[in-house]
Amino acid sequence: MPQTSYSAEAFGVLTICLVALLVLLGLVCIAYLFYLRSHVLRQGFIQLSYFNGPWIIRITFILFTIWWGFGEIIRLNFLRRQGRVLNALNLKWQENICKCYIVSSLGFAEPCMFLTLVFLLRAPLQNINTGILSRKWNGKTARYVILYCLPVFVLQLILILIAPKLHKDRRDLPSYFTRSAAPVRQNSDDIALCTYPLLNTILLGLFATILTAYLFWLGRQILELVINKGLLKRVYTLIFSVLSLLQLRVALLGLSVLSKPEEFLFEALAFSAFIVQLCCAGVCICILAYYPVKDCLALGNLHNLEATRRRGFLDGQNDTVSLIADPSRLEGSVDASSVRGSISFRMYENDGTSTPTFVELSCISS
C-alpha cells in the first residue's frame, strides 16, 4: 500500500475514533439535560426554571453536532476500500453520497449548529418573560434556525446540481470549482473519493463571515453585562473559539483544492479542517450544555437557594432575582469558583435599558 494510502487510512481511523468521543460527550450532555429537567419538574423547584428553559435548543445543538460528525465519517476514503461498506456501491452512487455529504454538512448541519449557538447566546439578552422562560421560546427558536438556514441549504444544493453543468459548458472553469467527487481506480474497482468544491466552500465562507461579524457584535453585548471573572472566562473562550476556528476551517477547506484525494496534502488539510470543527463543537457543547447543568446540579442544597432569596427580599432587594447560593455555605459540596461564575448578569428590560436586576447567563453557566 502506498504511503499516501497509509496516511488516508490513519486519518480515517482517527476521524472515526474522535467522532465516537464527540457522540459520547453529546449523549452524556443530553442525559444531563433530561436529568435536570426531570429534577426540576419532580421537585417543583421554580428557581431552576430559568436554567432549564433552553433545554430543547441545547439538545438540538448537540444533535446537529452529532449529525455533522456522522457526515464526516461518510466522506472518508477509509470506507471505500475494497471489502468495506461503501465499496459495494457503484461509482454513481458513491458520487451521489459525496454530493449529499456536501449539502448535508456544508449546507445544513454546520449552518444550523452555529445559528443555534447564536440563539443560545442571544437568549439572556432578551426580556426574561418573553425569552427562555416563555413556553414558546424553544419551538420558536427551532423554527427560526431552520428558516435562517434554508437559504444556505438551497444555495448549496443549487451549486451541487447546477455547477457541474456550468463546468461542461465553460471549459475554462477549473474542475475543482464544482467537483464534489474524484473518480479513481483501485484494485480493479472504480471508486469516488469525496472532495470539497471551491464554490461551495466560498459560499460557506460568506456565511461564516456574516456569522462571525454578528457574533463579534453579540459577544461585545454579552461581555458588557457579565460581572464576574468565572463567567467572563467562559464567554471569552466561547467567542474566541467560534470566531477563530470557523474561519480557519473555511480556509483549510479552500486550500484542499491544491491537491487531490489520497495525496498527503489533501488528507492532512481535510483532517485539519475536521479537527478545527471538532474542537469548536466540543467547546460549544461543554460551555453551552455541560457546564450549565453541572453548575446547577452542584448547587445541591436548594434550601440555601430559597434562604438566599428570602434574605434578599428582607434586605429590600425586591428588584433582584436572588438565585445565587452562598459559596461559603456550600463548602465541601460545590467548587467555589464554579458557583461564583454562575449567576451574575445584568438583564435588559423591554425598553433596552440596563437595570440593576441580575440574572444568570443561563445558556453559558448556571
Secondary structure, 3 states (H helix, E strand, C coil): CCHHHHHHHHHHHHHHHHHHHHHHHHHHHHHHHHHHHHHHHHHCCHHHHHHHCCHHHHHHHHHHHHHHHHHHHHCCHHHHCCCCHHHHCCHHHHHHHHHHHHHHHHHHHHHHHHHHHHHHHHHHHCCCCCCCCCCCHHHHHHHHHHHHHHHHHHHHHHHHHHHHHHHHHCCCCCHHHCCCEEEEEECCEEEEEECCCHHHHHHHHHHHHHHHHHHHHHHHHHHHHECCHHHHHHHHHHHHHHHHHHHHHHHHHHHHHHCCCCCHHHHHHHHHHHHHHHHHHHHHHHHHHHHHHHHHHHCCCHHHHHHHHHHHHHCCCCCCCCCCCCHHHHCCCCCHHHHHCCCCEEEECCCCCEEEEECCCCCCCC
